[in-house]
Amino acid sequence: MKIGVPIEIKNNENRVGMTPSGVFELSKRNHSVYVQKNAGFNSGFLDEDYIEAGATILDTIEEVYDTAEMIVKVKEPIEPEYKLIKSNQVVFTYFHFASSEVLTNAMIESKAICIAYETVENKDGTLPLLIPMSEVAGRMSVQQGAKYLEKPIKGRGILLGGVPGVPPAKVLILGAGIVGYQAAKMASGLGAYVIIMDINMKALRYVSDSMPNNVISEFSSEYNIRKHIKDADLIIGGVLIKGAKAPKLITRDMLKDMRPGTVMVDVAVDQGGCFETTKPTTHQDPTYIIDEVVHYSVANMPGAVPYTSTMALTNVTLPYVIQLANDGWEKACKKNKALSKGLNIVNGKIVYKEIAEAFEMEMS
């Protein structure tokens, strides 16, 4: 199969869809990999590395899309890419369709085979291709939150871990999944007082059993959220509903109950965000302020640490890429039920229930 790896053109997206190691594994199986010139540069991989691994370097993104039977990338296609995607071309990437009707309609019109990393699902309900980026984003949410709590950036001016004689910051984490757990791990390690909330008692028991004493688990309800936002310094939203929009757990009216300089980091922004006041931002312009509350909602957080993120992503996507290349998408999805859950749009038809429901469209 001919596999294309284009440059990511989303704002400040420095990751790349495949490492030279991944190219090598495909090349030795007699697949042809076409990598756009300098696609891996910002992740620390040179064209020479890809050539040595067996790739062919193409100068333009148009050439990559025109040549490839399957596109492997990181983020959803954006408007300049829509016209490049061909009928029956497999596009394997993060799509997050439920957060964008424009993207959904564009991919329906393209008649491509859209396989979304974020909905590939194991028998036990885990999302193997979302986990590594959720781990990165969860850890980064605390790193970024701590920075934006600084006074020069309009935060409360509080050090996350405090110092002897001065209490630490209070961190409220909504969601005890991969993002929330990793955020709690980082925040507690820095010495913050952490409340982590979820409606999944199994997840809360795991948090309670495995986290240090400065992490408190609590059942999530509107009443409890309203109680804790009054004195929280950093609030992290990490709620995910597979393939669907995130629920709005913090509404606009709740902001008035927060202290000036409180920081909210919405990791669920790719799925529409779990704060009502969330709007996607970029690494170039990451924050905005509403009612004296600082909002950070960068839609591609792991893109700021592209070497780590690209390596972690290729570790989990490569086996699926190899299967798709070896067998073709139809046979691969019949053989691998987890991969078949990744099918979102096929030849102009929505085949994933939550996407159809999000926009009240027909499902095939």
N, C-alpha and C positions, 0 to 999 in steps of 0.2 A: 504493500500500500504506500501511497505518497502522502506524507504527513508534513504539515506546515506549522511553523512556529513564528508568528509575527511579533513585532515590537508592540508592547502595550501602549496605547495612546491616551488612556485615561489620565487625567491630571495627576502628576507626580506618582504614577504607578511604575515602580522600578523593578518589579518582579518580572520573571519570564516563565513561559509555560513549561520549559524543559531544561534540565541541566545537560552538559556534555555527557555525563554518565548515562542519562536516559537515552540520548541519541545513540550512544555506543550499543546499548542493549537492543535497540530497534534495528540498527545497521547490521548487527551480526545475525539477525533473523531475516536479512535480505529485504528489509523495508527501506524506502528512500525518505530521508528527512531533509526538508528545506527550511533553513533558518534565515530570517531577515537579517541583513547586515546590522551589526551592533545590538541585536535583540537582547543579548545577555550582558552587555557591558555594565549596566548599572547594578546588576546582581553580582558582578565580579567574575564573569565568564567572557573570555575573548573569542572573537571569530576563529582564531587559530585553534582554540580548544575544541570548538565544534567541528572544524575541518578534520582535526586529528581523530575525532570520535566517529567520523564518517559522514558528516553532514555536508550538504551543498549550501553555500551562502548566496542568497538572492538580494539584490539591491533595494527593492521596493516592496511595500506591503501588498501592492496590487499583484506583483508577480507571485508572492507566497499564496495568496488566496486563489489566484488563477490556476496554479499548479497543483495544489493539494486536494486530495480526496477527503482528508480529515484535518481540521484545524485544532491544535491543542494550545490553549492560552490560559490566562489567569482570570481576568475580569470580563464581564459581559461586553459584547460589542457595543460601541457607541455610534452615533449617527453617521460619521464618515465611513464606517465599516459596513453599514447595512447593505449598500449597493454592491459590495464586494463578495458577499456570501451567495453561493450558488445553490440551485435546486439539487437535492440529494446529497449535498456536502455535509459531512458530520462535523459539528462544532461541539467540542468538549471543553467546558469551562464553567466558572461560576456564573449563573444567570440571574438568580433572584427575581424571577419574572413577576411575582405577586406585587412587587413594589413599583413596577413600571408598565403601564398599559401601552405606552409608545413602543417600548422594546418588544413586548409581546406581539403587537400587531406587525411590527417589522419582521420578526422571525416567522410569523405565520405567512406573510407575503413572500418571504424568501424561499419557502418550501424546503428548508434545510432540515437536517436531523439534529435537533438540539438536545444534548445530553448534559444535564446540570450536575456539577460536582456535589452541590449541597443537598440533593435529594437521593443520591445513591445511598441505599439503606440496607444494613445487615438484618438478619433474622431477629436479632435481639433489639432492633430499633435504633441502634447506634448509626451515626453518619460518618463513615470512615474518611471521607474526603473533606469534610468540614472540620473534623477534630483538630488537625494541626494548626489551621488558621485561627480557629477559636482559641486554641492555647496561646498563640502569639497575641491575638487581640485582647484576650483576658489579662495577660501580663502587662501589655502595653497600656491598657486602660488605667491602671494604677500609676504607671510611670508618667503618663500624660496628665492625669488628674492631679498628681502631686505637683507637677510643674505649674499648672494653671491655678493652683491654690495660692501661688505667690502674688503678693500685692501689686507689683508692677504690671501684672497681667490681669488685674482687677479681681483677683481671688481674695479669700478671707485673710491671707497672710499667715497661714498656719502651717507648721512643719508636720508632715504626716505622722511621724513617730514621736513627736515631742522631744523633750530633753529632761534630764533629772529635775524634778520639782515642778515640771510643767506637763499637764496632761496631753496625750496624743490626740490627733484628729479622729473624728468618728466617720467611718466609711459604711455606707448603706449599699448593699449589693442586691439587686433584684434578679433572681434566677440562680439556681444552684447547679446548673449544667456545667459544661466544659468551661465556658467563659467565666461564669461566676466563681467556680471552684478555683480556677487559676488566678483570678483577681483577688480572691480571699487569701490565697497562698502568698501572693506578693505583698498585699497590704499588711497582713499579719506579720510577715517577715520583717517589714519596715517598722513594726511596732505600733501600728494603728489599732484602734478599737473597732472591730468589724461586726456588723450585723448582716447576715446573709439570709434572704427570704425566698421561699418557694412554696408551691402547693403540693409538691411531690415529697411525701414523707420519707420515702426510701432515700432520696437524695439528701434530705435534711439529716437523717440518721447517719449517713456516710460522712457528711460534713462534721457532725457532732463527734463522731468516733475518731476522725482522722486529723482534725485541725487542732491547733494549740488553744489555750484557754482564752486568748483575746479575740476569738471568733465565736460568736453566738448565733445559733440557727433559730429561726422563727418562722412560723407559718405565715404565708403571704395573704393578706387581705387588705382591702382599701383602708379599713380602720387602722391596721397596724402600720401601713405605709404612711398614712397621714400623721400618725404619732411620731414616727422616726424622722421624717423629713424636717421637722421643726428644729432639730439640733444636729443634723448631719452636715458634715463639711464637704464630703465627696459622695455623690450618688452615681452608681454604675448600673446601667441597664443591660442585662445580658439574657433576655428572654427570647426563646426561639420556638416557633410552631412550624414544623416541617412544611416547606413550600408555600406557606401562607403568610399573611401580614401579621406583624407582631401586635399584641394587644396594647392599648394605651393605658399604662399603669399609673402614670403621673400626668394629670390634666393641667391645663393652663391655670385654672383657679388655684391649684396647689402651690404655685410659685410664690404667692403672697405670704404663705406660711413659712417660707425658707428665709434664712438669714442672708443679707447682702454678701455677695462673694462666694456663695455656695457654688460648687462646680458639679455639673451633670455631664457624664460621659455616656453616650448612647451607642453601645456596640451593636445593637439591633437595627441600626440605621439601614443596612442593606435590605432588611425586610420591612421597611417603612418606619422603623423606630418604635420604642415602647414609651416614649414621652410625647405628649400631644404637640409640644412646641418644637419637636425635632425637625430639622431640615438638613439635607446632606451638605457637608462642607468638604473642603479639600485640605491637603497638607499645606498648601500655599496660604490659605485663609481658613484656619481650622475652627475658629470660635466666633460666637456672637453672644450678645447679652440681651436677655428679656427680663424685665422686672428685677434688675440687679443680680440675676442668676446667670452664671457663665455656662454656656452650652458648648460642648465639644462633640461633634458628630461626623467625623471623617469616615467616608464610606469605604475606604481601602486602607485601614490602619496598618495592616502588615506590610503594605508597600513601602513604609518608612524603614523597614529592616529587611531589605530584599534578599540579602545573602541567606540569612536564616530562613526566611519564609519560602524562598524558591527551593532550597534543599529539602525543607520539611514537606512541601507540597509534592515535589517529584517523588519523594519516598513512597507516598501513598497512591498517587495517580498512575504511576508507571505500569503496575500490573494490569490495570484496566486498559490503558493505552495499548499495551502489547496484545491483550486479548481482542480488542477492537480491530487492531491492525491485522492480526493473524486470521481472524474468523469473519470479519465484516460485522457491521453493527447488529444486523438482524440475528445472525447465528450466535453472536457473543451475548446478546441480551436474552436469548432463549436458554443458553447454557448457564448464565450467571444472573440469578434473580435479584441480587443486590444491584447490579448494573442496570437491569431493566427498570428499576425504580427511578433511575436517573433520566429516563425518557420523559421529556416535558412537552415538546412540540415535534411532530413528525409529518413531513410533507404537507405543511399548511394546516394541520389539525392539532388541537390541544389534547394531550393524552394524560394529563395530570390533574386530578380532581380539584385540588386547592387553587390552582391557577384559574381554571374555568370559573370556580365560585367567586374568586376575587374580583372578576370583571363581568360576572353574569354572562359568560360566553358558553357556547355549546362545547361539550367534550365528546371526543370520538371514542 
